[in-house]
Amino acid sequence: MPGIWETNMNFSQWSRTLVKTIAVVLALALPTALAISSADARVGGGVSSGSRGSRTFSAPPSTTTAPGSTSQFNRTYSQPGAGMNTAAPARGGLFGRGGGFLGGLAAGFLGAGLLGMLFGGGLFGGLGGLSSILGLIIQIVLVVFVVRLAMSWWQRRNAPQAAYAGADAGPGPQTSYRSGLGGGLGSGLGGGFGFGANNAPLEIKPDDYEAFERLLGDVQAAWSNEDVAKLHTLATPEMVSYFERDLAENRARNAVNKVTNVKLLQGDLAEAWREGETEYATVALRFALTDKTVDRNTGALVAGSEQPGEVTEVWTFARRPGSAWELSAIQQTN
C-alpha cells in the first residue's frame, strides 16, 4: 500500500510540474506570438491602412477580382463622418502593427495571469492535486474569454457597423471586360485590367489603369529597397507615415522584407469619384509576388518563402489637378 500512495504522489507532483512548465512557456511565448501575428511582411503590413476621402468608412463595391468584402481600416487619419479635410493624429490603429493597445493588454494580462498561476496560486487558488490542473484550464479559458469580449466590444465601439452596411457605398463597380491574363488592357502589360462601359462618376481611362499597375510594382520595389524618398513620390503622406513605421519595426528586429517578382494577374475598378479637386479610384488587384523577410546581416530567411504566392487587395489611388496618381489606401479582402 505505501508503494501505491508513493506512486500516486509522484504522479501528482509530476503533473503539476508539467502544467507549470507549460504555463511558463505560454506566458513567455504569447506576447511574441501576438506581435508576430499582427504584422504580415509585405508593404502595408497585411492590414488595412489609409483613407478614401469621405468614403473611408464605406465599403467599396465588390468586383469580379474581389467578390467578397473588404476589412475595415486598422490605421487611418480619417474619422467617421468626415472626409480627408478632417484628420486625426496617426495612432497606428488599435489592432495595427505592433499589437496596438488591446493587443498588448491581452498579452500582458494573459501572461501575468499564467505567471500568477505558477507562483501565486492563480486567480482562485486553494486547489490541489488534479483539481489544480482543472482549475488552471478554467482560469486560462476565463482570461481568454474576458480579453476577447473586451476586444470585440472595443472594435464595435470604434468602427460603426452602419458604415459598412452598404447604404452609402456609392455607385456599383465599373463594368469591365477581360479575357484571362492576356485580355483587356492587360495585353502588353502582362495581364491585368480590363475596361469597357464606363458608368462611374469619374471616367477612368486606359492610361489610368496603366498608372495603377505601374504603381503596384513601384511601391513594392521602393518598400523592398527601404527607399522612403521614393515612397513619398508614390503615396500620400499618410501612407508613407505607415510605411516608415513598419520599416522602423523591421530595422528594430534586424530584418528586411523583400517583395519581388510582382505581376498583376487581374484587376478591375470598384468605384471612382471626385471630391472637390481630388479624384479617387478604388481598384481590386490580384497579383503574384515573392514575399520573404531576411536577416539584415546574414541574409538568412526569417519569414516568408522563396516560392511565389498570390495576394488579392483593394487599393485606392488619389490625384489632384496637375499631379500623378498616388496610393491613398490599401484594404485587405475577406
C-alpha positions as CSV (number, residue, x, y, z in Angstrom):
1,M,0.0,0.0,0.0
2,P,2.7,2.6,0.8
3,G,4.1,1.9,-2.7
4,I,0.8,2.8,-4.3
5,W,0.5,6.0,-2.3
6,E,4.0,7.0,-3.1
7,T,3.4,6.3,-6.8
8,N,0.3,8.5,-6.8
9,M,2.1,11.3,-5.1
10,N,4.9,11.2,-7.5
11,F,2.5,11.2,-10.4
12,S,0.6,14.2,-8.9
13,Q,3.9,16.1,-8.4
14,W,5.0,15.3,-12.0
15,S,1.6,16.5,-13.4
16,R,1.8,19.8,-11.5
17,T,5.4,20.3,-12.7
18,L,4.4,19.7,-16.3
19,V,1.4,22.1,-16.1
20,K,3.6,24.8,-14.5
21,T,6.2,24.3,-17.3
22,I,3.5,24.7,-19.9
23,A,2.3,27.9,-18.2
24,V,5.7,29.4,-18.2
25,V,6.1,28.6,-21.9
26,L,2.8,30.2,-22.7
27,A,3.4,33.3,-20.6
28,L,6.7,33.9,-22.4
29,A,5.6,33.0,-25.9
30,L,2.2,34.6,-26.1
31,P,3.3,38.2,-26.3
32,T,5.7,37.4,-29.0
33,A,3.1,35.3,-30.9
34,L,0.6,38.2,-30.8
35,A,3.2,40.7,-32.1
36,I,4.2,38.4,-35.0
37,S,0.6,37.6,-36.0
38,S,-0.3,41.3,-36.1
39,A,2.1,42.0,-38.9
40,D,2.4,40.4,-42.3
41,A,5.7,41.2,-44.1
42,R,4.7,42.8,-47.4
43,V,4.1,46.5,-48.0
44,G,1.2,47.7,-45.8
45,G,1.8,45.0,-43.2
46,G,-1.1,42.9,-44.3
47,V,-3.6,45.3,-42.6
48,S,-6.0,47.9,-44.0
49,S,-4.4,51.3,-43.9
50,G,-5.1,54.8,-45.4
51,S,-8.0,56.9,-46.4
52,R,-10.6,57.0,-49.1
53,G,-11.8,60.6,-48.6
54,S,-15.4,60.7,-47.5
55,R,-15.8,57.0,-48.3
56,T,-13.2,55.8,-45.9
57,F,-15.9,54.2,-43.7
58,S,-18.0,52.9,-46.6
59,A,-17.2,49.5,-48.0
60,P,-16.2,49.7,-51.7
61,P,-18.4,47.6,-54.0
62,S,-17.3,44.0,-54.7
63,T,-15.9,43.2,-58.0
64,T,-15.0,40.1,-60.1
65,T,-11.4,40.3,-58.8
66,A,-12.5,40.7,-55.2
67,P,-16.1,39.3,-54.9
68,G,-16.0,39.3,-51.1
69,S,-16.0,42.1,-48.6
70,T,-13.1,44.3,-47.5
71,S,-11.9,44.6,-44.0
72,Q,-12.3,47.8,-42.0
73,F,-9.4,50.2,-41.7
74,N,-6.9,49.3,-38.9
75,R,-5.0,52.6,-39.5
76,T,-6.5,55.8,-40.8
77,Y,-6.3,59.5,-40.2
78,S,-9.9,59.9,-41.1
79,Q,-12.8,59.9,-38.6
80,P,-16.3,58.6,-39.1
81,G,-18.5,61.1,-40.9
82,A,-15.5,63.2,-42.0
83,G,-13.6,63.5,-45.3
84,M,-9.9,63.9,-45.9
85,N,-10.0,67.5,-44.7
86,T,-10.6,66.4,-41.1
87,A,-7.6,64.4,-40.0
88,A,-6.9,62.8,-36.6
89,P,-3.4,62.2,-35.3
90,A,-1.7,59.0,-36.5
91,R,-2.1,56.3,-33.8
92,G,-1.2,53.1,-35.7
93,G,-4.6,51.5,-35.2
94,L,-5.9,49.8,-32.1
95,F,-5.0,46.4,-33.6
96,G,-2.4,47.5,-36.1
97,R,1.2,46.6,-36.4
98,G,2.9,46.2,-33.0
99,G,-0.2,44.8,-31.5
100,G,-1.9,48.1,-30.6
101,F,-3.3,48.9,-27.1
102,L,-5.6,46.0,-26.6
103,G,-3.1,43.5,-28.2
104,G,-0.5,44.5,-25.6
105,L,-3.1,44.4,-22.9
106,A,-4.2,40.9,-23.8
107,A,-0.6,39.7,-23.9
108,G,0.2,41.3,-20.6
109,F,-3.0,40.2,-18.9
110,L,-2.8,36.6,-20.0
111,G,1.0,36.4,-19.4
112,A,0.6,37.9,-15.9
113,G,-2.3,35.5,-15.2
114,L,-0.3,32.5,-16.2
115,L,2.7,33.5,-14.1
116,G,0.4,34.2,-11.2
117,M,-1.0,30.7,-11.5
118,L,2.6,29.4,-11.4
119,F,3.9,31.3,-8.4
120,G,0.9,32.7,-6.5
121,G,-1.8,30.0,-6.7
122,G,-3.6,31.5,-9.6
123,L,-6.7,33.7,-9.7
124,F,-8.7,31.4,-7.4
125,G,-6.0,29.4,-5.6
126,G,-6.7,26.8,-2.9
127,L,-7.0,23.9,-5.4
128,G,-4.8,20.9,-5.2
129,G,-3.9,17.6,-7.0
130,L,-6.0,17.0,-10.1
131,S,-8.3,19.9,-9.2
132,S,-5.4,22.4,-9.6
133,I,-4.9,21.2,-13.2
134,L,-8.6,21.6,-14.0
135,G,-8.6,25.0,-12.2
136,L,-5.7,26.1,-14.3
137,I,-7.5,25.2,-17.5
138,I,-10.7,27.0,-16.4
139,Q,-8.7,30.1,-15.4
140,I,-7.0,30.2,-18.8
141,V,-10.3,29.9,-20.6
142,L,-11.9,32.7,-18.5
143,V,-9.0,35.0,-19.1
144,V,-9.1,34.4,-22.9
145,F,-12.9,34.9,-22.9
146,V,-12.7,38.2,-21.0
147,V,-10.0,39.6,-23.2
148,R,-11.7,38.6,-26.4
149,L,-15.0,40.1,-25.1
150,A,-13.3,43.4,-24.3
151,M,-11.5,43.4,-27.7
152,S,-14.8,42.7,-29.6
153,W,-16.6,45.5,-27.6
154,W,-13.8,48.0,-28.4
155,Q,-13.9,47.1,-32.1
156,R,-17.6,47.7,-32.3
157,R,-17.3,51.0,-30.4
158,N,-14.6,52.4,-32.7
159,A,-15.8,51.1,-36.0
160,P,-19.6,51.8,-36.6
161,Q,-21.2,48.9,-38.4
162,A,-23.5,51.3,-40.2
163,A,-20.5,52.5,-42.2
164,Y,-20.2,49.0,-43.8
165,A,-23.9,48.3,-44.2
166,G,-23.7,49.3,-47.8
167,A,-26.2,52.1,-47.6
168,D,-23.7,54.8,-48.7
169,A,-21.3,52.6,-50.6
170,G,-21.7,54.7,-53.7
171,P,-22.0,53.5,-57.3
172,G,-21.5,49.9,-58.1
173,P,-18.4,48.6,-59.8
174,Q,-17.5,49.7,-63.2
175,T,-18.3,47.1,-65.9
176,S,-15.1,45.6,-67.3
177,Y,-14.2,43.2,-70.0
178,R,-11.3,40.8,-69.8
179,S,-10.2,37.5,-71.3
180,G,-7.9,35.9,-68.8
181,L,-4.4,37.2,-68.2
182,G,-4.0,38.4,-71.7
183,G,-7.3,40.2,-72.2
184,G,-8.5,43.8,-71.8
185,L,-5.9,46.4,-71.0
186,G,-3.5,43.6,-69.9
187,S,-2.5,42.6,-73.4
188,G,1.0,44.0,-73.5
189,L,1.0,44.7,-69.7
190,G,1.4,41.2,-68.5
191,G,-2.2,40.5,-67.6
192,G,-4.3,42.9,-65.5
193,F,-7.0,45.4,-66.0
194,G,-10.0,45.1,-68.3
195,F,-12.3,48.0,-69.1
196,G,-15.4,48.7,-71.1
197,A,-18.7,50.5,-70.4
198,N,-17.7,53.3,-68.1
199,N,-20.6,54.1,-65.7
200,A,-18.6,55.6,-62.8
201,P,-19.0,59.3,-61.9
202,L,-15.3,59.7,-62.8
203,E,-14.1,58.3,-66.0
204,I,-11.1,56.1,-65.7
205,K,-9.1,55.8,-69.0
206,P,-6.6,53.2,-70.2
207,D,-3.6,55.3,-69.2
208,D,-5.0,55.5,-65.7
209,Y,-5.1,51.7,-65.5
210,E,-1.5,51.6,-66.7
211,A,-0.6,54.1,-63.9
212,F,-2.3,51.8,-61.3
213,E,-0.4,48.8,-62.5
214,R,2.9,50.7,-62.6
215,L,2.3,52.0,-59.0
216,L,1.7,48.4,-57.8
217,G,5.2,47.4,-58.9
218,D,6.9,50.7,-58.0
219,V,5.5,50.8,-54.4
220,Q,6.6,47.3,-53.8
221,A,10.1,48.0,-55.1
222,A,10.6,51.1,-53.1
223,W,9.4,49.3,-50.0
224,S,11.8,46.5,-50.6
225,N,14.7,49.0,-51.0
226,E,13.6,50.9,-48.0
227,D,13.6,54.0,-50.2
228,V,11.4,56.4,-48.2
229,A,12.2,59.3,-50.6
230,K,10.8,57.3,-53.5
231,L,7.7,56.3,-51.5
232,H,7.0,60.0,-51.0
233,T,6.6,60.3,-54.7
234,L,4.3,57.3,-55.0
235,A,2.0,57.5,-52.0
236,T,0.2,60.1,-49.8
237,P,1.9,61.4,-46.7
238,E,-0.4,59.3,-44.6
239,M,0.5,56.1,-46.3
240,V,4.2,56.9,-46.2
241,S,4.0,57.5,-42.4
242,Y,2.7,53.9,-42.0
243,F,5.4,52.6,-44.3
244,E,8.1,54.4,-42.3
245,R,6.7,53.0,-39.0
246,D,6.7,49.5,-40.5
247,L,10.2,49.8,-41.8
248,A,11.4,51.1,-38.4
249,E,10.0,48.0,-36.8
250,N,11.8,45.8,-39.3
251,R,15.1,47.5,-38.5
252,A,14.5,47.0,-34.8
253,R,14.2,43.3,-35.5
254,N,17.3,43.5,-37.7
255,A,15.2,42.2,-40.6
256,V,14.4,43.5,-44.1
257,N,11.4,42.5,-46.2
258,K,11.9,41.8,-49.9
259,V,9.0,41.7,-52.3
260,T,10.0,40.7,-55.8
261,N,8.5,39.3,-59.0
262,V,5.4,41.4,-58.7
263,K,3.0,40.8,-61.5
264,L,-0.6,41.9,-61.9
265,L,-2.8,38.9,-62.7
266,Q,-6.2,40.6,-62.7
267,G,-7.7,43.9,-61.7
268,D,-10.9,45.9,-62.1
269,L,-12.4,49.1,-60.9
270,A,-14.7,49.1,-57.9
271,E,-15.6,52.8,-57.9
272,A,-14.2,56.2,-58.9
273,W,-15.4,59.6,-57.8
274,R,-14.4,63.2,-57.3
275,E,-14.4,65.3,-54.1
276,G,-13.6,68.9,-54.7
277,E,-10.4,68.9,-56.7
278,T,-9.3,65.4,-55.6
279,E,-10.1,62.4,-57.7
280,Y,-10.3,58.9,-56.3
281,A,-10.2,55.5,-57.8
282,T,-10.6,52.2,-55.9
283,V,-9.5,49.1,-57.7
284,A,-9.3,45.4,-56.8
285,L,-5.9,43.8,-57.6
286,R,-4.9,40.2,-57.7
287,F,-1.2,39.9,-58.2
288,A,1.7,37.4,-57.8
289,L,4.7,38.1,-55.7
290,T,7.6,36.6,-53.9
291,D,7.4,37.8,-50.3
292,K,10.3,37.0,-47.9
293,T,11.9,38.5,-44.8
294,V,15.6,38.0,-44.3
295,D,18.2,38.8,-41.6
296,R,19.7,42.2,-42.4
297,N,23.3,41.0,-41.7
298,T,23.4,37.4,-42.8
299,G,20.6,37.3,-45.4
300,A,19.2,34.2,-43.8
301,L,15.5,33.6,-44.4
302,V,13.5,34.7,-41.4
303,A,9.9,34.5,-42.7
304,G,8.1,34.1,-46.0
305,S,9.2,31.9,-48.8
306,E,11.3,31.9,-52.0
307,Q,8.2,30.5,-53.8
308,P,5.8,33.0,-55.4
309,G,2.4,33.4,-54.0
310,E,-0.8,35.4,-54.8
311,V,-2.5,38.2,-53.0
312,T,-5.8,40.0,-53.5
313,E,-6.1,43.5,-52.1
314,V,-8.1,46.6,-52.8
315,W,-6.0,49.7,-53.4
316,T,-7.3,53.3,-53.6
317,F,-5.5,56.0,-55.6
318,A,-5.9,59.7,-55.3
319,R,-5.0,62.5,-57.7
320,R,-5.1,66.3,-57.7
321,P,-5.1,68.6,-60.7
322,G,-1.7,68.6,-62.4
323,S,-0.4,65.7,-60.2
324,A,0.0,62.0,-60.8
325,W,-1.9,59.2,-59.1
326,E,-0.7,58.4,-55.6
327,L,-1.5,55.4,-53.4
328,S,-4.0,56.5,-50.8
329,A,-5.2,53.3,-49.1
330,I,-4.7,49.5,-49.0
331,Q,-7.5,47.3,-47.8
332,Q,-7.4,43.5,-47.2
333,T,-10.1,41.3,-48.6
334,N,-12.2,38.8,-46.6
